[in-house]
Amino acid sequence: MSYNGQITITGYTGSGGDVTIPSTIDGLPVIGIGPWAFNGDTGLISVTIPNNITSIEFGAFSSCSNLISVSIGNSVTSIGRQAFSGCISLA
């Protein structure tokens, strides 16, 4: 979703595996991961969140049961409740 020339990831339809959140989409900066954006994606193994992301919203990665690795950039200032709940493989 684009708002004020910035993008928040609101859903994911990729094949999973190792995912890197892009810094830009269509030339606009990606600044957040919205509520439930990756919820229940059992194909997701690892995710890299770049430095431009500032927020990870409520339940963003909830129930990604095969997620084993998350790398979070240093610009994230807020992580919503239950953002990683049900990620039983996460070390």
HELIX and SHEET records of a PDB file:
SHEET    1   A 4 SER A   2  TYR A   3  0                                        
SHEET    2   A 4 GLN A   6  ILE A   9 -1                                        
SHEET    3   A 4 LEU A  28  ILE A  33  1                                        
SHEET    4   A 4 THR A  24  ILE A  25 -1                                        
SHEET    1   B 5 SER A   2  TYR A   3  0                                        
SHEET    2   B 5 GLN A   6  ILE A   9 -1                                        
SHEET    3   B 5 LEU A  28  ILE A  33  1                                        
SHEET    4   B 5 SER A  55  ILE A  56  1                                        
SHEET    5   B 5 SER A  78  ILE A  79  1                                        
SHEET    1   C 3 GLY A  17  THR A  20  0                                        
SHEET    2   C 3 LEU A  44  ILE A  49  1                                        
SHEET    3   C 3 SER A  69  ILE A  72  1                                        
END                                                                             
